[in-house]
């Protein structure tokens, strides 16, 4: 029997804030500078939806620990500068939040510092303050289910009564592994076919989300 939805868990980057385009652009530039040429598609496939630590491990395996450390430092600086200059909420996201009546929280591969910065710059932090969870709090990041299960525990909700809003392949895989239904937002960088799968509804306009969730309750 399908449980009624009691909690909506939002990813942050690419779902709440339109930061994945910025991150991908910076990663492509760093790859060109530091000796690992990557296309935007390759960055999406390898990095989007994964934690800072997981990305650093990939860079270290390719270029060595010293270069990985340089890459991480430069990424944080360049990403912060770009966020300050141009970051905005995902199109339609504020309207979707206004229309939702269910409890919400955030569960992101990003650090708390990063989310304070990005959500703060876009005026969204106060909407979720006290209900923000980071992959830094668990042993394994997405696509493992740990982060979403942690968020559900902290919010006091059965995983089966949670839905996840994600924009990355690791994210929807993590939701499935956690036994949660998901909504895959395909209005960003990740192609729809990478989000499709069991218990996942793919959509393109964030304004549709409240109606889609109501239809699954």
Secondary structure, DSSP 8 states (H G I E B T S, - for coil): ------EEEE-SBTTTB--HHHHHHHHHHHHHHHT----HHHHHHHTTT--HHHHHHHHHHHH-HHHHHHHHHHHHHHHHHHHHHH--B-TTHHHHHHH--SEEEEEESS-HHHHHHHHHHTT-HHHHTT-EEEGGGSSS-TTSSHHHHHHHHHHT--GGGEEEEE-SHHHHHHHHHTT-EEEEE-SSSS-HHHH-STTEEEES-GGGHHHHHHHH-
